[in-house]
């Protein structure tokens, strides 16, 4: 699986990129036909502490899954986003099987 990480208007640390790679790589357990994933890390302009946004787009044959989650840290928003993608992948597989 090809994973591309984009940090918008800031530079992500190596540790953060490694963390995201490890989390997103685990999605392959739920579907072998994942082609790739694109991750966008953004800082929202708000006074709120929960201004770290992670967007993940997963490519499947004939379909794309997308999730956007916001939290107080990129690690936390990535975890929440990956959990949401797990549910979406499971639903997608059930839909393909006609359940």
KOLGU-978311 format. One record per atom (N, C-alpha, C, O): x, y, z; atom name; residue number from 1; residue in one letter. Coordinates in nm, 4 decimals. Layout:
BEGIN
REC, X, Y, Z, CA, NUM, A .
...
This chain:
BEGIN
REC, 0.0841, -0.1175, 0.0000, N, 1, X .
REC, 0.0000, 0.0000, 0.0000, CA, 1, X .
REC, 0.0886, 0.1239, 0.0000, C, 1, X .
REC, 0.1853, 0.1330, 0.0757, O, 1, X .
REC, 0.0541, 0.2183, -0.0857, N, 2, X .
REC, 0.1273, 0.3430, -0.0971, CA, 2, X .
REC, 0.0640, 0.4471, -0.0046, C, 2, X .
REC, -0.0549, 0.4763, -0.0172, O, 2, X .
REC, 0.1420, 0.5033, 0.0880, N, 3, X .
REC, 0.0913, 0.6027, 0.1818, CA, 3, X .
REC, 0.1646, 0.7339, 0.1581, C, 3, X .
REC, 0.2875, 0.7395, 0.1628, O, 3, X .
REC, 0.0878, 0.8393, 0.1328, N, 4, X .
REC, 0.1450, 0.9711, 0.1091, CA, 4, X .
REC, 0.0965, 1.0650, 0.2185, C, 4, X .
REC, -0.0235, 1.0736, 0.2443, O, 4, X .
REC, 0.1897, 1.1360, 0.2835, N, 5, X .
REC, 0.1550, 1.2272, 0.3915, CA, 5, X .
REC, 0.1847, 1.3698, 0.3479, C, 5, X .
REC, 0.2960, 1.4013, 0.3058, O, 5, X .
REC, 0.0835, 1.4558, 0.3587, N, 6, X .
REC, 0.0975, 1.5972, 0.3247, CA, 6, X .
REC, 0.0691, 1.6801, 0.4486, C, 6, X .
REC, -0.0381, 1.6678, 0.5078, O, 6, X .
REC, 0.1629, 1.7638, 0.4884, N, 7, X .
REC, 0.1373, 1.8554, 0.5995, CA, 7, X .
REC, 0.1218, 1.9950, 0.5393, C, 7, X .
REC, 0.2118, 2.0454, 0.4722, O, 7, X .
REC, 0.0069, 2.0558, 0.5644, N, 8, X .
REC, -0.0280, 2.1836, 0.5041, CA, 8, X .
REC, 0.0167, 2.2987, 0.5942, C, 8, X .
REC, -0.0263, 2.3091, 0.7090, O, 8, X .
REC, 0.1027, 2.3841, 0.5415, N, 9, X .
REC, 0.1526, 2.5059, 0.6077, CA, 9, X .
REC, 0.2363, 2.4798, 0.7323, C, 9, X .
REC, 0.2495, 2.5682, 0.8168, O, 9, X .
REC, 0.2927, 2.3609, 0.7451, N, 10, X .
REC, 0.3889, 2.3317, 0.8524, CA, 10, X .
REC, 0.4649, 2.2049, 0.8139, C, 10, X .
REC, 0.4251, 2.1339, 0.7216, O, 10, X .
REC, 0.5730, 2.1770, 0.8839, N, 11, X .
REC, 0.6522, 2.0574, 0.8570, CA, 11, X .
REC, 0.6264, 1.9539, 0.9659, C, 11, X .
REC, 0.6449, 1.9809, 1.0846, O, 11, X .
REC, 0.5838, 1.8361, 0.9244, N, 12, X .
REC, 0.5603, 1.7280, 1.0201, CA, 12, X .
REC, 0.6941, 1.6665, 1.0610, C, 12, X .
REC, 0.7858, 1.6561, 0.9795, O, 12, X .
REC, 0.7045, 1.6263, 1.1864, N, 13, X .
REC, 0.8276, 1.5632, 1.2338, CA, 13, X .
REC, 0.8347, 1.4196, 1.1823, C, 13, X .
REC, 0.7335, 1.3614, 1.1433, O, 13, X .
REC, 0.9533, 1.3644, 1.1827, N, 14, X .
REC, 0.9730, 1.2252, 1.1407, CA, 14, X .
REC, 0.8931, 1.1301, 1.2298, C, 14, X .
REC, 0.8350, 1.0328, 1.1818, O, 14, X .
REC, 0.8909, 1.1593, 1.3604, N, 15, X .
REC, 0.8174, 1.0739, 1.4549, CA, 15, X .
REC, 0.6684, 1.0719, 1.4211, C, 15, X .
REC, 0.6052, 0.9663, 1.4246, O, 15, X .
REC, 0.6117, 1.1895, 1.3880, N, 16, X .
REC, 0.4705, 1.1976, 1.3525, CA, 16, X .
REC, 0.4434, 1.1201, 1.2239, C, 16, X .
REC, 0.3447, 1.0471, 1.2153, O, 16, X .
REC, 0.5297, 1.1354, 1.1245, N, 17, X .
REC, 0.5121, 1.0634, 0.9983, CA, 17, X .
REC, 0.5205, 0.9123, 1.0194, C, 17, X .
REC, 0.4428, 0.8371, 0.9605, O, 17, X .
REC, 0.6134, 0.8677, 1.1022, N, 18, X .
REC, 0.6270, 0.7247, 1.1326, CA, 18, X .
REC, 0.5015, 0.6740, 1.2036, C, 18, X .
REC, 0.4510, 0.5665, 1.1710, O, 18, X .
REC, 0.4514, 0.7504, 1.2998, N, 19, X .
REC, 0.3296, 0.7144, 1.3727, CA, 19, X .
REC, 0.2132, 0.6974, 1.2754, C, 19, X .
REC, 0.1396, 0.5991, 1.2832, O, 19, X .
REC, 0.1964, 0.7924, 1.1844, N, 20, X .
REC, 0.0856, 0.7878, 1.0883, CA, 20, X .
REC, 0.1008, 0.6682, 0.9948, C, 20, X .
REC, 0.0031, 0.5987, 0.9668, O, 20, X .
REC, 0.2229, 0.6434, 0.9462, N, 21, X .
REC, 0.2472, 0.5274, 0.8592, CA, 21, X .
REC, 0.2055, 0.3981, 0.9288, C, 21, X .
REC, 0.1373, 0.3142, 0.8699, O, 21, X .
REC, 0.2471, 0.3827, 1.0546, N, 22, X .
REC, 0.2153, 0.2599, 1.1287, CA, 22, X .
REC, 0.0641, 0.2417, 1.1444, C, 22, X .
REC, 0.0123, 0.1317, 1.1255, O, 22, X .
REC, -0.0067, 0.3504, 1.1793, N, 23, X .
REC, -0.1513, 0.3411, 1.1998, CA, 23, X .
REC, -0.2248, 0.3108, 1.0687, C, 23, X .
REC, -0.3118, 0.2238, 1.0645, O, 23, X .
REC, -0.1898, 0.3821, 0.9630, N, 24, X .
REC, -0.2605, 0.3663, 0.8359, CA, 24, X .
REC, -0.2296, 0.2297, 0.7745, C, 24, X .
REC, -0.3156, 0.1702, 0.7095, O, 24, X .
REC, -0.1071, 0.1797, 0.7949, N, 25, X .
REC, -0.0691, 0.0479, 0.7424, CA, 25, X .
REC, -0.1564, -0.0637, 0.7989, C, 25, X .
REC, -0.1775, -0.1654, 0.7329, O, 25, X .
REC, -0.2070, -0.0452, 0.9204, N, 26, X .
REC, -0.2898, -0.1475, 0.9842, CA, 26, X .
REC, -0.4241, -0.1652, 0.9143, C, 26, X .
REC, -0.4915, -0.2660, 0.9357, O, 26, X .
REC, -0.4644, -0.0689, 0.8309, N, 27, X .
REC, -0.5911, -0.0802, 0.7589, CA, 27, X .
REC, -0.5898, -0.1964, 0.6606, C, 27, X .
REC, -0.6956, -0.2471, 0.6235, O, 27, X .
REC, -0.4714, -0.2392, 0.6180, N, 28, X .
REC, -0.4596, -0.3492, 0.5218, CA, 28, X .
REC, -0.5151, -0.4788, 0.5820, C, 28, X .
REC, -0.5525, -0.5699, 0.5081, O, 28, X .
REC, -0.5209, -0.4879, 0.7171, N, 29, X .
REC, -0.5787, -0.6057, 0.7824, CA, 29, X .
REC, -0.7268, -0.6200, 0.7506, C, 29, X .
REC, -0.7807, -0.7307, 0.7525, O, 29, X .
REC, -0.7927, -0.5085, 0.7214, N, 30, X .
REC, -0.9366, -0.5098, 0.6995, CA, 30, X .
REC, -0.9745, -0.5252, 0.5524, C, 30, X .
REC, -1.0865, -0.5655, 0.5210, O, 30, X .
REC, -0.8815, -0.4934, 0.4620, N, 31, X .
REC, -0.9068, -0.5113, 0.3194, CA, 31, X .
REC, -0.7737, -0.5222, 0.2465, C, 31, X .
REC, -0.6884, -0.4340, 0.2564, O, 31, X .
REC, -0.7574, -0.6320, 0.1731, N, 32, X .
REC, -0.6328, -0.6523, 0.0983, CA, 32, X .
REC, -0.6269, -0.5678, -0.0284, C, 32, X .
REC, -0.5188, -0.5470, -0.0835, O, 32, X .
REC, -0.7428, -0.5184, -0.0757, N, 33, X .
REC, -0.7407, -0.4469, -0.2015, CA, 33, X .
REC, -0.7250, -0.2962, -0.1871, C, 33, X .
REC, -0.7619, -0.2223, -0.2784, O, 33, X .
REC, -0.6718, -0.2487, -0.0757, N, 34, X .
REC, -0.6439, -0.1059, -0.0615, CA, 34, X .
REC, -0.5259, -0.0719, -0.1526, C, 34, X .
REC, -0.4183, -0.1308, -0.1424, O, 34, X .
REC, -0.5488, 0.0242, -0.2415, N, 35, X .
REC, -0.4448, 0.0647, -0.3364, CA, 35, X .
REC, -0.3470, 0.1609, -0.2699, C, 35, X .
REC, -0.2254, 0.1454, -0.2811, O, 35, X .
REC, -0.4015, 0.2596, -0.2011, N, 36, X .
REC, -0.3154, 0.3581, -0.1376, CA, 36, X .
REC, -0.3943, 0.4463, -0.0430, C, 36, X .
REC, -0.5169, 0.4385, -0.0352, O, 36, X .
REC, -0.3214, 0.5303, 0.0288, N, 37, X .
REC, -0.3837, 0.6235, 0.1228, CA, 37, X .
REC, -0.3103, 0.7565, 0.1146, C, 37, X .
REC, -0.1881, 0.7619, 0.1007, O, 37, X .
REC, -0.3877, 0.8628, 0.1236, N, 38, X .
REC, -0.3304, 0.9966, 0.1251, CA, 38, X .
REC, -0.3761, 1.0642, 0.2528, C, 38, X .
REC, -0.4954, 1.0683, 0.2826, O, 38, X .
REC, -0.2802, 1.1175, 0.3286, N, 39, X .
REC, -0.3087, 1.1785, 0.4581, CA, 39, X .
REC, -0.2754, 1.3273, 0.4498, C, 39, X .
REC, -0.1676, 1.3654, 0.4041, O, 39, X .
REC, -0.3690, 1.4106, 0.4944, N, 40, X .
REC, -0.3472, 1.5542, 0.5008, CA, 40, X .
REC, -0.3524, 1.5972, 0.6460, C, 40, X .
REC, -0.4484, 1.5673, 0.7169, O, 40, X .
REC, -0.2490, 1.6675, 0.6903, N, 41, X .
REC, -0.2429, 1.7216, 0.8260, CA, 41, X .
REC, -0.2563, 1.8726, 0.8158, C, 41, X .
REC, -0.1810, 1.9372, 0.7429, O, 41, X .
REC, -0.3521, 1.9290, 0.8889, N, 42, X .
REC, -0.3780, 2.0729, 0.8809, CA, 42, X .
REC, -0.3936, 2.1312, 1.0201, C, 42, X .
REC, -0.4391, 2.0642, 1.1129, O, 42, X .
REC, -0.3553, 2.2566, 1.0327, N, 43, X .
REC, -0.3794, 2.3317, 1.1550, CA, 43, X .
REC, -0.4924, 2.4293, 1.1261, C, 43, X .
REC, -0.4790, 2.5157, 1.0395, O, 43, X .
REC, -0.6039, 2.4163, 1.1979, N, 44, X .
REC, -0.7159, 2.5080, 1.1805, CA, 44, X .
REC, -0.6841, 2.6393, 1.2507, C, 44, X .
REC, -0.6192, 2.6408, 1.3553, O, 44, X .
REC, -0.7294, 2.7469, 1.1935, N, 45, X .
REC, -0.7082, 2.8778, 1.2559, CA, 45, X .
REC, -0.8206, 2.9045, 1.3541, C, 45, X .
REC, -0.9172, 2.9742, 1.3230, O, 45, X .
REC, -0.8066, 2.8489, 1.4716, N, 46, X .
REC, -0.9079, 2.8734, 1.5738, CA, 46, X .
REC, -0.8382, 2.8864, 1.7081, C, 46, X .
REC, -0.7276, 2.8360, 1.7273, O, 46, X .
REC, -0.9032, 2.9537, 1.7992, N, 47, X .
REC, -0.8471, 2.9713, 1.9328, CA, 47, X .
REC, -0.8664, 2.8461, 2.0175, C, 47, X .
REC, -0.8084, 2.8328, 2.1253, O, 47, X .
REC, -0.9477, 2.7558, 1.9676, N, 48, X .
REC, -0.9753, 2.6309, 2.0359, CA, 48, X .
REC, -0.8497, 2.5435, 2.0380, C, 48, X .
REC, -0.7717, 2.5460, 1.9428, O, 48, X .
REC, -0.8293, 2.4674, 2.1436, N, 49, X .
REC, -0.7132, 2.3781, 2.1517, CA, 49, X .
REC, -0.7240, 2.2620, 2.0542, C, 49, X .
REC, -0.6226, 2.2041, 2.0153, O, 49, X .
REC, -0.8457, 2.2275, 2.0146, N, 50, X .
REC, -0.8657, 2.1155, 1.9227, CA, 50, X .
REC, -0.8572, 2.1659, 1.7789, C, 50, X .
REC, -0.9569, 2.1663, 1.7068, O, 50, X .
REC, -0.7380, 2.2081, 1.7376, N, 51, X .
REC, -0.7223, 2.2670, 1.6051, CA, 51, X .
REC, -0.6382, 2.1821, 1.5104, C, 51, X .
REC, -0.6000, 2.2291, 1.4032, O, 51, X .
REC, -0.6090, 2.0592, 1.5478, N, 52, X .
REC, -0.5294, 1.9701, 1.4621, CA, 52, X .
REC, -0.6242, 1.8794, 1.3833, C, 52, X .
REC, -0.7027, 1.8049, 1.4420, O, 52, X .
REC, -0.6164, 1.8861, 1.2510, N, 53, X .
REC, -0.7081, 1.8118, 1.1651, CA, 53, X .
REC, -0.6307, 1.7093, 1.0841, C, 53, X .
REC, -0.5282, 1.7407, 1.0235, O, 53, X .
REC, -0.6809, 1.5862, 1.0838, N, 54, X .
REC, -0.6259, 1.4797, 1.0006, CA, 54, X .
REC, -0.7336, 1.4369, 0.9026, C, 54, X .
REC, -0.8448, 1.4018, 0.9422, O, 54, X .
REC, -0.6996, 1.4401, 0.7739, N, 55, X .
REC, -0.7889, 1.3913, 0.6696, CA, 55, X .
REC, -0.7203, 1.2729, 0.6032, C, 55, X .
REC, -0.6029, 1.2814, 0.5673, O, 55, X .
REC, -0.7920, 1.1635, 0.5867, N, 56, X .
REC, -0.7343, 1.0453, 0.5222, CA, 56, X .
REC, -0.8270, 1.0015, 0.4096, C, 56, X .
REC, -0.9475, 0.9845, 0.4286, O, 56, X .
REC, -0.7679, 0.9838, 0.2926, N, 57, X .
REC, -0.8414, 0.9343, 0.1767, CA, 57, X .
REC, -0.7809, 0.7995, 0.1395, C, 57, X .
REC, -0.6610, 0.7895, 0.1137, O, 57, X .
REC, -0.8649, 0.6954, 0.1369, N, 58, X .
REC, -0.8189, 0.5603, 0.1053, CA, 58, X .
REC, -0.8756, 0.5202, -0.0304, C, 58, X .
REC, -0.9957, 0.5323, -0.0547, O, 58, X .
REC, -0.7880, 0.4726, -0.1183, N, 59, X .
REC, -0.8302, 0.4294, -0.2506, CA, 59, X .
REC, -0.8518, 0.2786, -0.2526, C, 59, X .
REC, -0.7637, 0.2007, -0.2165, O, 59, X .
REC, -0.9717, 0.2398, -0.2958, N, 60, X .
REC, -1.0062, 0.0992, -0.3175, CA, 60, X .
REC, -1.0443, 0.0865, -0.4648, C, 60, X .
REC, -1.0818, 0.1862, -0.5265, O, 60, X .
REC, -1.0358, -0.0322, -0.5222, N, 61, X .
REC, -1.0758, -0.0475, -0.6621, CA, 61, X .
REC, -1.2205, -0.0011, -0.6836, C, 61, X .
REC, -1.3141, -0.0582, -0.6276, O, 61, X .
REC, -1.2369, 0.1026, -0.7650, N, 62, X .
REC, -1.3692, 0.1521, -0.7960, CA, 62, X .
REC, -1.4339, 0.2368, -0.6880, C, 62, X .
REC, -1.5521, 0.2693, -0.6987, O, 62, X .
REC, -1.3599, 0.2735, -0.5844, N, 63, X .
REC, -1.4189, 0.3495, -0.4745, CA, 63, X .
REC, -1.3117, 0.4257, -0.3975, C, 63, X .
REC, -1.1943, 0.3889, -0.3984, O, 63, X .
REC, -1.3543, 0.5321, -0.3312, N, 64, X .
REC, -1.2662, 0.6072, -0.2422, CA, 64, X .
REC, -1.3386, 0.6286, -0.1102, C, 64, X .
REC, -1.4570, 0.6621, -0.1078, O, 64, X .
REC, -1.2670, 0.6092, -0.0016, N, 65, X .
REC, -1.3222, 0.6353, 0.1311, CA, 65, X .
REC, -1.2494, 0.7563, 0.1874, C, 65, X .
REC, -1.1287, 0.7715, 0.1687, O, 65, X .
REC, -1.3236, 0.8426, 0.2566, N, 66, X .
REC, -1.2642, 0.9659, 0.3084, CA, 66, X .
REC, -1.3130, 0.9906, 0.4499, C, 66, X .
REC, -1.4293, 0.9664, 0.4824, O, 66, X .
REC, -1.2223, 1.0390, 0.5333, N, 67, X .
REC, -1.2595, 1.0739, 0.6703, CA, 67, X .
REC, -1.1793, 1.1968, 0.7124, C, 67, X .
REC, -1.0630, 1.2127, 0.6754, O, 67, X .
REC, -1.2442, 1.2834, 0.7908, N, 68, X .
REC, -1.1794, 1.4045, 0.8414, CA, 68, X .
REC, -1.2095, 1.4129, 0.9901, C, 68, X .
REC, -1.3258, 1.4167, 1.0303, O, 68, X .
REC, -1.1050, 1.4159, 1.0716, N, 69, X .
REC, -1.1236, 1.4217, 1.2171, CA, 69, X .
REC, -1.0371, 1.5317, 1.2765, C, 69, X .
REC, -0.9268, 1.5586, 1.2289, O, 69, X .
REC, -1.0892, 1.5954, 1.3820, N, 70, X .
REC, -1.0209, 1.7066, 1.4466, CA, 70, X .
REC, -1.0029, 1.6761, 1.5946, C, 70, X .
REC, -1.0923, 1.6215, 1.6592, O, 70, X .
REC, -0.8857, 1.7123, 1.6478, N, 71, X .
REC, -0.8557, 1.6821, 1.7869, CA, 71, X .
REC, -0.7488, 1.7787, 1.8381, C, 71, X .
REC, -0.7081, 1.8712, 1.7678, O, 71, X .
REC, -0.7038, 1.7553, 1.9629, N, 72, X .
REC, -0.6011, 1.8433, 2.0188, CA, 72, X .
REC, -0.4591, 1.8034, 1.9788, C, 72, X .
REC, -0.3652, 1.8803, 1.9990, O, 72, X .
REC, -0.4428, 1.6814, 1.9212, N, 73, X .
REC, -0.3111, 1.6404, 1.8715, CA, 73, X .
REC, -0.3296, 1.5608, 1.7424, C, 73, X .
REC, -0.4343, 1.4999, 1.7200, O, 73, X .
REC, -0.2276, 1.5623, 1.6589, N, 74, X .
REC, -0.2361, 1.4890, 1.5333, CA, 74, X .
REC, -0.2433, 1.3385, 1.5581, C, 74, X .
REC, -0.3089, 1.2661, 1.4831, O, 74, X .
REC, -0.1761, 1.2916, 1.6630, N, 75, X .
REC, -0.1808, 1.1494, 1.6952, CA, 75, X .
REC, -0.3229, 1.1058, 1.7291, C, 75, X .
REC, -0.3706, 1.0027, 1.6819, O, 75, X .
REC, -0.3893, 1.1859, 1.8115, N, 76, X .
REC, -0.5259, 1.1516, 1.8520, CA, 76, X .
REC, -0.6220, 1.1588, 1.7335, C, 76, X .
REC, -0.7057, 1.0702, 1.7161, O, 76, X .
REC, -0.6106, 1.2632, 1.6523, N, 77, X .
REC, -0.7014, 1.2748, 1.5376, CA, 77, X .
REC, -0.6739, 1.1652, 1.4355, C, 77, X .
REC, -0.7662, 1.1201, 1.3677, O, 77, X .
REC, -0.5489, 1.1215, 1.4230, N, 78, X .
REC, -0.5159, 1.0104, 1.3323, CA, 78, X .
REC, -0.5781, 0.8810, 1.3833, C, 78, X .
REC, -0.6353, 0.8050, 1.3051, O, 78, X .
REC, -0.5675, 0.8551, 1.5132, N, 79, X .
REC, -0.6293, 0.7345, 1.5714, CA, 79, X .
REC, -0.7797, 0.7321, 1.5473, C, 79, X .
REC, -0.8353, 0.6295, 1.5081, O, 79, X .
REC, -0.8453, 0.8456, 1.5709, N, 80, X .
REC, -0.9905, 0.8538, 1.5519, CA, 80, X .
REC, -1.0255, 0.8328, 1.4045, C, 80, X .
REC, -1.1221, 0.7637, 1.3725, O, 80, X .
REC, -0.9464, 0.8929, 1.3152, N, 81, X .
REC, -0.9719, 0.8803, 1.1714, CA, 81, X .
REC, -0.9532, 0.7362, 1.1243, C, 81, X .
REC, -1.0333, 0.6862, 1.0454, O, 81, X .
REC, -0.8487, 0.6695, 1.1717, N, 82, X .
REC, -0.8238, 0.5302, 1.1321, CA, 82, X .
REC, -0.9364, 0.4402, 1.1827, C, 82, X .
REC, -0.9791, 0.3494, 1.1113, O, 82, X .
REC, -0.9850, 0.4640, 1.3045, N, 83, X .
REC, -1.0985, 0.3855, 1.3557, CA, 83, X .
REC, -1.2222, 0.4047, 1.2687, C, 83, X .
REC, -1.2938, 0.3088, 1.2398, O, 83, X .
REC, -1.2472, 0.5282, 1.2270, N, 84, X .
REC, -1.3620, 0.5561, 1.1401, CA, 84, X .
REC, -1.3443, 0.4868, 1.0046, C, 84, X .
REC, -1.4409, 0.4360, 0.9476, O, 84, X .
REC, -1.2218, 0.4849, 0.9536, N, 85, X .
REC, -1.1959, 0.4180, 0.8256, CA, 85, X .
REC, -1.2136, 0.2672, 0.8368, C, 85, X .
REC, -1.2601, 0.2036, 0.7422, O, 85, X .
REC, -1.1774, 0.2094, 0.9503, N, 86, X .
REC, -1.1987, 0.0652, 0.9713, CA, 86, X .
REC, -1.3459, 0.0325, 0.9542, C, 86, X .
REC, -1.3819, -0.0637, 0.8864, O, 86, X .
REC, -1.4318, 0.1146, 1.0172, N, 87, X .
REC, -1.5767, 0.0918, 1.0056, CA, 87, X .
REC, -1.6235, 0.1079, 0.8608, C, 87, X .
REC, -1.7052, 0.0295, 0.8124, O, 87, X .
REC, -1.5712, 0.2101, 0.7917, N, 88, X .
REC, -1.6108, 0.2316, 0.6526, CA, 88, X .
REC, -1.5668, 0.1153, 0.5634, C, 88, X .
REC, -1.6411, 0.0731, 0.4748, O, 88, X .
REC, -1.4474, 0.0642, 0.5867, N, 89, X .
REC, -1.3963, -0.0476, 0.5063, CA, 89, X .
REC, -1.4822, -0.1717, 0.5297, C, 89, X .
REC, -1.5161, -0.2425, 0.4349, O, 89, X .
REC, -1.5176, -0.1983, 0.6560, N, 90, X .
REC, -1.6032, -0.3130, 0.6862, CA, 90, X .
REC, -1.7384, -0.2998, 0.6176, C, 90, X .
REC, -1.7890, -0.3971, 0.5617, O, 90, X .
REC, -1.7982, -0.1797, 0.6212, N, 91, X .
REC, -1.9268, -0.1564, 0.5552, CA, 91, X .
REC, -1.9136, -0.1754, 0.4047, C, 91, X .
REC, -2.0018, -0.2327, 0.3406, O, 91, X .
REC, -1.8034, -0.1270, 0.3487, N, 92, X .
REC, -1.7792, -0.1401, 0.2046, CA, 92, X .
REC, -1.7695, -0.2868, 0.1634, C, 92, X .
REC, -1.8240, -0.3265, 0.0604, O, 92, X .
REC, -1.6999, -0.3669, 0.2438, N, 93, X .
REC, -1.6859, -0.5085, 0.2139, CA, 93, X .
REC, -1.8204, -0.5812, 0.2232, C, 93, X .
REC, -1.8507, -0.6676, 0.1410, O, 93, X .
REC, -1.9005, -0.5453, 0.3241, N, 94, X .
REC, -2.0328, -0.6059, 0.3386, CA, 94, X .
REC, -2.1215, -0.5696, 0.2186, C, 94, X .
REC, -2.1970, -0.6527, 0.1681, O, 94, X .
REC, -2.1108, -0.4464, 0.1755, N, 95, X .
REC, -2.1888, -0.4004, 0.0599, CA, 95, X .
REC, -2.1509, -0.4777, -0.0651, C, 95, X .
REC, -2.2373, -0.5139, -0.1450, O, 95, X .
REC, -2.0214, -0.5031, -0.0822, N, 96, X .
REC, -1.9736, -0.5782, -0.1990, CA, 96, X .
REC, -2.0242, -0.7222, -0.1952, C, 96, X .
REC, -2.0547, -0.7805, -0.2992, O, 96, X .
REC, -2.0329, -0.7787, -0.0760, N, 97, X .
REC, -2.0804, -0.9173, -0.0622, CA, 97, X .
REC, -2.2317, -0.9261, -0.0707, C, 97, X .
REC, -2.2874, -1.0351, -0.0836, O, 97, X .
REC, -2.2979, -0.8121, -0.0634, N, 98, X .
REC, -2.4438, -0.8107, -0.0723, CA, 98, X .
REC, -2.5150, -0.8468, 0.0561, C, 98, X .
REC, -2.6268, -0.8983, 0.0533, O, 98, X .
REC, -2.4509, -0.8200, 0.1693, N, 99, X .
REC, -2.5134, -0.8507, 0.2996, CA, 99, X .
REC, -2.6040, -0.7388, 0.3443, C, 99, X .
REC, -2.6646, -0.7473, 0.4512, O, 99, X .
